[in-house]
Amino acid sequence: PPNLAELPVGCEFQPRCPRATELCVAERPLLREIAPGRMSACHYAEEVLGV
């Protein structure tokens, strides 16, 4: 698990996410609704929806 005292600047999952890009390293994604009743804080949520 990530060290909560030293979270990365971008997405906190990017160090272990196989889909992480430079955008994930540089910018924390905002929480948004990707489907009715489904929220995500991922830049690529629509691409991985259903995974």
VOVEX-459685 format. One record per residue (C-alpha): residue in three letters; x, y, z. Coordinates in steps of 0.25 Angstrom, whole numbers, plus 5000, padded with zeros to 4 digits. Each point is the difference from the previous one (the first is absolute). Example, Ala and Ser with C-alpha at 12.3 -4.5 7.8 and 13.67 -1.06 7.14 Angstrom:
! VOVEX-459685
R   aa     u     v     w
R  ALA  5049  4982  5031
R  SER  5006  5014  4998
This chain:
! VOVEX-459685
R   aa     u     v     w
R  PRO  5000  5000  5000
R  PRO  5004  5014  4998
R  ASN  5007  5008  5011
R  LEU  4989  5010  5004
R  ALA  5010  5010  5005
R  GLU  5006  5001  4987
R  LEU  4990  4998  4989
R  PRO  5005  5003  4986
R  VAL  4996  5014  4993
R  GLY  4991  4993  4990
R  CYS  4991  4988  5001
R  GLU  5003  4992  5013
R  PHE  4999  4987  4992
R  GLN  5009  5004  4989
R  PRO  5013  4993  5006
R  ARG  4993  4986  4999
R  CYS  4990  5003  4988
R  PRO  5003  4993  4987
R  ARG  4992  5011  4992
R  ALA  5007  5012  5007
R  THR  5005  5011  4991
R  GLU  5008  5013  5001
R  LEU  4986  5006  5003
R  CYS  4998  4991  5012
R  VAL  5014  5004  5005
R  ALA  4997  5015  4999
R  GLU  4986  5002  5003
R  ARG  4990  4994  5010
R  PRO  4987  4996  4994
R  LEU  4987  5006  5005
R  LEU  4989  4991  5005
R  ARG  4989  5000  4990
R  GLU  4988  4991  4996
R  ILE  5003  4991  4989
R  ALA  4987  4992  5000
R  PRO  4987  5002  5008
R  GLY  5004  4997  5014
R  ARG  5015  4998  4997
R  MET  5011  5009  5003
R  SER  5014  5000  4996
R  ALA  5013  5008  5002
R  CYS  5007  4995  4988
R  HIS  5005  5007  4988
R  TYR  4996  4988  4992
R  ALA  4988  4995  5007
R  GLU  4992  4998  4987
R  GLU  5010  4992  4994
R  VAL  5001  4990  5011
R  LEU  4985  5000  5004
R  GLY  4997  4985  5001
R  VAL  5014  4995  5003
